[in-house]
Each structure stands twice: as structure tokens, then as C-alpha cells.
Amino acid sequence: MAVFRVARIDLHTEKVTEEVYKDDVLKKFLGGRGLGSYLALKEIPKGIDPLSPSNRLYIFAGPLSAMANLSTSRVTVVTKSPLTGSLTHSNAGGNFAYWLRKSGYDGLIIEGAAEDPVYIVVKDGDVAIKPAKHLWGKWTGATIKALLRENGFPEEEKAAGAAVIGPAGENLVKIAGIRMSDYERFAGRGGVGAVMGSKKLKGILVWGTRDLLKDVKDRAKFIAESTKLAQRLMSGPTAKALHIYGTNLLTAVINSLGAYPVRNFETGHAEEADKLTGEYIKKNYVVETHACMMCPIACTQHVMVKSGPYKFVGKAKYEYENTWALGANVGLFDPEADLRLQKLANELGFDTISLGNTLAAAVELAKKGKLKLDVDWGDAGALADLVIRTANRSDIGDDLAEGDYRLSLKYGDPSVFRGSRGQGLPAYDPRALKGFALSYFTANRGGDHLEAYSPTWEVLGVPEKVDPLCETPECIEKQARIVIYAQHLMALTDSVTYCKFATLDHEGIFEKDLAYLFNLAYDWDVTPEDMLAIGERIFNVERLFHVKEGKWVKDELNPHFRNPIPTGPAKGHSAAKMFDEGIKIYYKLRGWVDGKPTYDVLKRLGLEEFQYLL
Amino acid sequence: MKIWVRYLATLYDLMGTMRDVLEVPDGSTVMDLIKAIDEKYGGRLSREILDGGRLKDEYNILVNGRAIDYLAGLGTRLKDGDEVVFLPPVGGGL
């Protein structure tokens, strides 16, 4: 039997209650994103301001988190997003999930709000709420160090798990993230950092000595079998390539395909991107490779810029998305300026993707004369200045702090917003990787590439190869079907929890392996089909949150992507046909009507308790 | 005719360069280009990416951004100014 322990912490009353979820709930939703979304749908009152004390933060590991060396130290944050105004989920690696579970709890629910800044310490089952006035205003790296030091740990992020906000979260910047240890890991998307800020919660420190395999039926067999799976995972070619170059090996690849967004998605190819590639940065700036706890892939690359105008102190974690968001998408192709912006964003506590989207929207508005701002594409100094102003909400930064969607509305040109459901898009142009025409615009949290990552099948051929530019009826049907499969599998990764990078090879970890591991660990008797049904249930629960709020129910293609891509290898292609024809098939396969689940679907998935929402 | 070539990720390590330009006869195919590259680099590329005259599953080749799976495979004909990209397995965008 699996047992999932949650500490519910009310920051207003400082009352802590323990809740235990057992097989009846866990077999339906697992933990992480699944259990978080289920509780959020039940508990978060309709229509509340996401930055009011009524909002809740669900910070959940999963029932297999940190139990096997299968990239399982991942934590998901679920809340009502101040950026999109509906449900969001955001996932981080590092060591937080590991230490959270070691502390005695599998999840934390934070509700209410403190009067003055506080931080939470969870040590071997004891929850303490401590004053944090002296930490308010500090950058994220310094905050983690202070939490460690004040609680008797060495100032090394591996010593305990920490989740903190920087000035961006404190100032309720709607594109603020939560930084997690170890090192510069982020639950970035959806403005989850602002929700933490609204609760006056500067940080959470978790540590403990709990035996994570205590509830496992046959400990030796579980370790032996999960180790075999880890060895298989590591034999995959993508896992190996990720270890050498990290995620940024994608810059050259996606650029070669003509799917690399440049200057706020103006086009999909940049001749001048060579110095932003993983190959170039590895050779010139990477100082070490790092791993999340319990991960055999170890894809993380740490960089330093040691001299010149963009030098910074210490090391930074850099990624493909960040490099694109604060590079090509803002017309910046100087790797040192780009890496420094990434470091700055991590220290101030931003979602780097939405920060890049917002800066790009601001530059485009300025170039069109709609926003009075002296800034141009690639202007590293002005961009860094805007990042700091946004974190502090000073003058024009107060508008940027509202995010790209609201910025575009305020300055009268919604067309500069390149996203969905109020959140900007990540580093792939859906006109050149057409699976994204469906996956981006059906993603529940909006502006998202991680609810279904189409390069998995369009570039890597997993589970099967699909031509990224094909628009025949057969290809459109195939895309709709695989997007749905991937949406269910990705809901599982965020709820089990394990890393999506373990799903990129045929040698990776899929529903069959998950069923095997759960049966082995907890004496369950679930099938691979049962696992995918859990994924489907989670996806529908999230959609029901939109139904409850009356917001973002119908899926819509952002109009910009109806225009053909003007240059590069995918020149002339648009996302219109794939979306317009694919969405009909998608709804039919899901049993939905105009983006809304039907009673029959709820009944099939055992979600009748929510039929009142239909 | 002139073909612009790129080697990415682990193939960049193998070849020691990211960009390359090769002169091949008119009407050459991708396979002819690989042979020309082999002549220049002592057979390094085909030893890594080919197996019995076919492309290993984990590798891919793009001609002007299109995977050769959707063109004519290694028999895809090239024209002057084409860009050919040699891709090792890649993934991940978090």
C-alpha cells in the first residue's frame, strides 16, 4: 500500500495539520501534478484573486519520487496562476523532492498569508514557521545560503532542500518563479513565485532521515529492478547526448529545422546563432556537468563568464530555453551577454521563458511606436536594465511585471502576444514543428511545451516517426493521436514523479515500466493502460478547473501562427491547417465538445463528483 | 557544386568543426557527399554514422532543414548551395 503524507500549513493561523492519502486516491491521481490538480479543483474557490490569501500552493513530490535512480527527484507546484488566471502546474528538478520526502512529508499545502515575511522549516516531521523580514529583498542564491546557515547546515545546496523566491516573487511579478536547490532549478512557469510572495513566504527548507523505501514490499527486488531500468535508460542515445551537452544541444538542431523562434517569433531561423549553440558554449564557458538527485543522465551544465563586460560572480546553470528566451527571442546573439542575463534572471527569481517573451513583446511594441521605450533588439544593456526594473516593478517595469499578455493589451496591440491561455510560448515555432500546433494550444497551463513535447516524435521518432511538416489527413490524425498519448504520459511524469528526459528514447521509462514499478513497490495490480488512464484523468481534471472558472475552455490558435514563416528551411509554412483540422480530431478522440469534457468522459474516468461543473 | 555542411553535438566533437564547405560534382547525392567528406577526413564520418552502407537508426541527416527520411534517403540529390546537417540523437528542452 502506498501512503502519501501532506502537511497543510496555514500561514495566517500558523496551524499545521497532517493529512494522509492512501491507495483509493493515489491509484486515481498519484501525487505531484495529479493530486495537486485534484485538490486544487476541489478546494480553490471559484473566482478568487490568485494573489489573495484564499489561493493555495500545492508543492508535491510523488509516490515514487527519490526512490529509484530514474531521474525521480522532481517536485510539482500547482496553484491558481496570477499570470493566466486559472490552474497552472510547474515542475522542478534538483534535490527538493528528495529532501522533502526525507523530511517526513510527500507534499506541502500552503494556504492563507503571513502578516510579515516568514520562512518554513520542515525537519524530520516537525514544521516551524520562522521570521524572514531580514531576508526580504535578498536574491535567490543568497537566500538559500542564509536558510542553510541559520538552520545549522553548511552553505552548500546539496545539504538540504530549499525553495525560495527572489525580489520578483516578493514584488508579485506575475512571471516570477520559485528557485529550488540544487542548483538554480526552477518551478518557473505560471507565476508560482508571485503566489509565494503574496503569502509573504520567502522560502522553505526541508531535511530529514526518513527511510523512503519503508513502505516497499520487497526492498531488495525493488532496488535491483529499478537499477536495471536505470541501466537501460542510460544506454539510450539521447540520454548520452544530453549528458555531454545538456539541453542546449538543441539550438543548432532546432535552428537547422527552421523552428528556432527569433525576435518574438518573427521567423524560425537565425544565421547568427552559432555562438548560442551548446557546442560553442560547452567549449568556451561550461565549467562542470551536474545532476539532479537520483538522476543517471546528469544533463545540467554550469557556466562561468570570467572576464569582459558581462562577467559575473560564481557559476550559473544554463539551459536551451533560457539561452533562447534571453538570446535569439530578444535578438541577442552575444553568448556572454545572454549567459549574464540568465544568471540575473535566476538570481532575481524569474521564469526565464516568460521574461524573454515579455522583453520581446516590449521591444516589438517600442519598435512599433506603441510603447515609449528606448530599446532595440539585442540591446544587452537596456535589456538587463529592464529585467531589474521588472523585478522591482519600478516605472515601466511595473507594466512588464504583468507579463507579455497584459502588456500587449495595455499598449493596444494584442498581436504582439505570442502565446496561449495568457502565457507566452517556449523555444519552438509551431509552424515548423507542427505537432506543437496542437500541443501548444491544447496545453492546459498555456504557452507550454511540456504537456506534450512534439520533437520526441518529430525529431527522435518516439513512439513513432512523424514528419514535422506533413499536413495530409493521415499525418494530422497521427499528430492528434500522439499529442493525446503524450499529454497523458507527461501528466504521469509530473505525478510519479520523474523527468521527461527519461521519455525521449525507446530505452526510456514508459507506462509499462511505471505499472511494473508501482506493482513492485506497493503491491498494486495496475496495467499500463491503467497508468495512461490516470494521465487522462489528470488532464481532464485540469481542464475542469478552466470550466469551473469559465476561462480558457476552448482551444484557440494564436493568430500570429496563421501567417507563413517568412524565412529559413520551413519558409511558407503555417500552423493553421494542422490546428484547424487537427483540433476536430483531437476533440473527437477525447470525447470533448469545444474544449469541454462531457459527462460520458467523467463517468469513464471516475470523475462523477465533478459533473456539477458541466 | 558547393555544399554547406554542419556537424552537430557529438559529430562536432568527432569532426573538430561545426561548419564545413565541400565541392562535389553536379548530380551528387547525400551518399556521394559522405564519401567526399570521408576523403577529406580519413573515413571518420562514415565509420561513425553508417552501418553496412545504411544510416544508423540513431543518426539523422537534414537537407535544407528536411530529414532525408522524408526525401530520398541517402540517395537524395543535392544542388548547388544546399545545406546538409549531420545530426546525432538529440532531445530535451526544459
Chai-1 contact restraints between the chains, C-beta under 6 A:
chainA,res_idxA,chainB,res_idxB,connection_type,confidence,min_distance_angstrom,max_distance_angstrom,comment,restraint_id
A,P237,B,E58,contact,1.0,0.0,6.0,A-B,restraint_1
A,P237,B,P89,contact,1.0,0.0,6.0,A-B,restraint_2
A,T238,B,P89,contact,1.0,0.0,6.0,A-B,restraint_3
A,T238,B,G91,contact,1.0,0.0,6.0,A-B,restraint_4
A,A241,B,A9,contact,1.0,0.0,6.0,A-B,restraint_5
A,A241,B,P88,contact,1.0,0.0,6.0,A-B,restraint_6
A,A241,B,P89,contact,1.0,0.0,6.0,A-B,restraint_7
A,A241,B,V90,contact,1.0,0.0,6.0,A-B,restraint_8
A,L242,B,G92,contact,1.0,0.0,6.0,A-B,restraint_9
A,Y245,B,A9,contact,1.0,0.0,6.0,A-B,restraint_10
A,T247,B,G92,contact,1.0,0.0,6.0,A-B,restraint_11
A,T247,B,G93,contact,1.0,0.0,6.0,A-B,restraint_12
A,T247,B,L94,contact,1.0,0.0,6.0,A-B,restraint_13
A,L249,B,A9,contact,1.0,0.0,6.0,A-B,restraint_14
A,L249,B,V90,contact,1.0,0.0,6.0,A-B,restraint_15
A,L250,B,G93,contact,1.0,0.0,6.0,A-B,restraint_16
A,A252,B,L8,contact,1.0,0.0,6.0,A-B,restraint_17
A,V253,B,V90,contact,1.0,0.0,6.0,A-B,restraint_18
A,S256,B,L62,contact,1.0,0.0,6.0,A-B,restraint_19
A,S256,B,G65,contact,1.0,0.0,6.0,A-B,restraint_20
A,S256,B,V85,contact,1.0,0.0,6.0,A-B,restraint_21
A,L257,B,G65,contact,1.0,0.0,6.0,A-B,restraint_22
A,G258,B,G65,contact,1.0,0.0,6.0,A-B,restraint_23
A,E279,B,Y12,contact,1.0,0.0,6.0,A-B,restraint_24
A,E279,B,M18,contact,1.0,0.0,6.0,A-B,restraint_25
A,Y320,B,G93,contact,1.0,0.0,6.0,A-B,restraint_26
A,L460,B,G91,contact,1.0,0.0,6.0,A-B,restraint_27
A,D467,B,Y70,contact,1.0,0.0,6.0,A-B,restraint_28
A,F501,B,G92,contact,1.0,0.0,6.0,A-B,restraint_29
A,L504,B,G91,contact,1.0,0.0,6.0,A-B,restraint_30
A,P569,B,N64,contact,1.0,0.0,6.0,A-B,restraint_31
A,P569,B,G65,contact,1.0,0.0,6.0,A-B,restraint_32
